[in-house]
């Protein structure tokens, strides 16, 4: 059994697309598993304040008509934030999509959704490391069930939690707590969700462009204009937030050196 010391919130989003910087949530489901084994559910349609592209509607079945009377993310944000307070987070491909996009939505409306201290469990990462399949196949493989509700947020979140429980039973090397699962999947060194930075030996490293492989702090110290370029660029807000944290740290060290 999965052993928890704090609630684990399994999140699934349906969205207008897959671009972290520009796309929006149209449906969110959260299945919160408590340390005592009980569950709580939060499920909402969200008005994205933009047209839902046909190709997105063809996947998840949610059209402009379905969300025309739904609240915006701004109107739902405090309710969602309170539901997720003091929770670790999980999902299927959640470390690369659902959680980054959720954080972007909070940042767009000026709410800093604090990720410090939260553990992130990506069920897809375990699955791909062990079996190399998709969500529907994972549900059939681990749970011996047909996932009839595929691409409905609530059904996907429920199925993901069942898969995680089954993975723990199947793979002893995962352990039974959130820390051991994250260590196994290698997701314990995430700097920004878009993976523009990586962590090596406790130092943030550029993971793209002309400075790939160089320490972010060193680049910002020698080329502060690179900070301005990134802040003006089409990077996700979470990446810019982390860049600013590193930049402020570099500037603080400079000030101390000068004084």
Secondary structure as the mmCIF struct_conf table of DSSP 4:
data_model
#
loop_
_struct_conf.conf_type_id
_struct_conf.id
_struct_conf.beg_label_comp_id
_struct_conf.beg_label_asym_id
_struct_conf.beg_label_seq_id
_struct_conf.end_label_comp_id
_struct_conf.end_label_asym_id
_struct_conf.end_label_seq_id
BEND BEND1 UNK A 5 UNK A 6
STRN STRN1 UNK A 8 UNK A 15
BEND BEND2 UNK A 16 UNK A 16
BEND BEND3 UNK A 18 UNK A 18
TURN_TY1_P TURN_TY1_P1 UNK A 20 UNK A 22
STRN STRN2 UNK A 25 UNK A 33
HELX_LH_PP_P HELX_LH_PP_P1 UNK A 34 UNK A 34
TURN_TY1_P TURN_TY1_P2 UNK A 35 UNK A 36
BEND BEND4 UNK A 37 UNK A 37
STRN STRN3 UNK A 39 UNK A 45
STRN STRN4 UNK A 47 UNK A 47
BEND BEND5 UNK A 49 UNK A 50
HELX_LH_PP_P HELX_LH_PP_P2 UNK A 51 UNK A 53
HELX_RH_AL_P HELX_RH_AL_P1 UNK A 54 UNK A 60
HELX_RH_AL_P HELX_RH_AL_P2 UNK A 64 UNK A 67
TURN_TY1_P TURN_TY1_P3 UNK A 68 UNK A 69
BEND BEND6 UNK A 70 UNK A 70
HELX_LH_PP_P HELX_LH_PP_P3 UNK A 71 UNK A 71
STRN STRN5 UNK A 72 UNK A 72
HELX_RH_AL_P HELX_RH_AL_P3 UNK A 73 UNK A 84
TURN_TY1_P TURN_TY1_P4 UNK A 85 UNK A 86
STRN STRN6 UNK A 88 UNK A 91
BEND BEND7 UNK A 92 UNK A 93
HELX_RH_PI_P HELX_RH_PI_P1 UNK A 94 UNK A 98
HELX_RH_AL_P HELX_RH_AL_P4 UNK A 99 UNK A 108
TURN_TY1_P TURN_TY1_P5 UNK A 109 UNK A 110
TURN_TY1_P TURN_TY1_P6 UNK A 116 UNK A 117
STRN STRN7 UNK A 120 UNK A 122
HELX_RH_AL_P HELX_RH_AL_P5 UNK A 123 UNK A 130
TURN_TY1_P TURN_TY1_P7 UNK A 131 UNK A 131
HELX_RH_AL_P HELX_RH_AL_P6 UNK A 135 UNK A 143
TURN_TY1_P TURN_TY1_P8 UNK A 148 UNK A 151
HELX_RH_AL_P HELX_RH_AL_P7 UNK A 153 UNK A 170
HELX_RH_3T_P HELX_RH_3T_P1 UNK A 172 UNK A 174
BEND BEND8 UNK A 176 UNK A 177
HELX_RH_AL_P HELX_RH_AL_P8 UNK A 178 UNK A 185
TURN_TY1_P TURN_TY1_P9 UNK A 186 UNK A 186
TURN_TY1_P TURN_TY1_P10 UNK A 188 UNK A 189
BEND BEND9 UNK A 191 UNK A 192
TURN_TY1_P TURN_TY1_P11 UNK A 193 UNK A 194
BEND BEND10 UNK A 196 UNK A 196
STRN STRN8 UNK A 197 UNK A 200
TURN_TY1_P TURN_TY1_P12 UNK A 201 UNK A 202
STRN STRN9 UNK A 203 UNK A 206
BEND BEND11 UNK A 208 UNK A 208
HELX_RH_3T_P HELX_RH_3T_P2 UNK A 209 UNK A 211
TURN_TY1_P TURN_TY1_P13 UNK A 212 UNK A 213
BEND BEND12 UNK A 214 UNK A 214
STRN STRN10 UNK A 215 UNK A 215
HELX_RH_AL_P HELX_RH_AL_P9 UNK A 216 UNK A 222
HELX_RH_AL_P HELX_RH_AL_P10 UNK A 224 UNK A 232
BEND BEND13 UNK A 233 UNK A 234
HELX_RH_AL_P HELX_RH_AL_P11 UNK A 237 UNK A 258
#
